[in-house]
Amino acid sequence: MEKIRRLLAFCFVVVSASAINFELTPAVSAAPVDAVAIADHFSSVKSMSGDFVQSDPRGEKTSGRFFLQRPGKIRFNYTGQSGISLIADGQSVVVYNKKLKTSRLYALSKTPLKLLLDDKVKFSGNRLKGIKDDGAQVTIKLADKSAFGNSNITMVFDRKSLDLRRWSITDERGQSTTVTLSNVREGVRAPPGTFMIDYAANREFNTTTK
């Protein structure tokens, strides 16, 4: 159960925590132009797929394939014997463990993952907590205390292409899970049923909805 919680981590994601150990420039009332440009570019990517590597708070790494479709949909299929998959269908996020026959369901709006999946991503206002541009990459930290408490998400974008490279989600206990993307393709069509959550199976597993 604890491993599943770490996998969600409020949902994962993949530089180690030490890789994001820097001081971010405090956010101002209006988002910097670079943040707006990155948000617009990221919003324009309506679908993508690729490989991922996830690093949890203990430094343990897992990998697999992902599919993303705006608004609100993403799927992570983990390789290996765990039989774990994480799916967001636009309303909910579920973590399946086929091997253990367990399922955990969460409201998408209550996880930082929502900030990745909005149809129109906004890196501005009170949710923008910091931004750093080192010339090679731009790092943006977002949070929304009213929606998911003290959890936050830090995203790293390539400075030249503005493409998303990785993100880290830090939970209310300060533990970070990072996801790094590779072999990314944009504008791809996911197989039918990719983002479907089996709510009946979730009830069968006696899972409590968060």
Buried (B, 14 or more C-beta within 10 A) or exposed (E): EEBBEBBBBBBBBBBBBEBBEEEBEEBEEEBBEBBBBBBBBBBEBEBBBBBBBBBBBEEEEBBBBBBBBBBBBBBBBBEEEBEBBBBBBBEBBBBBBEEBEBBBBBBBBBBBBBBBBBEEBBBBEEBBBBBBBEEEBBBBBBBBEEBBBEBBBBBBBEBEEBBBBBBBBBBEEEBBBBBBBEEBEEEEEBEEEBBEBBBEEBEEBEBEEE
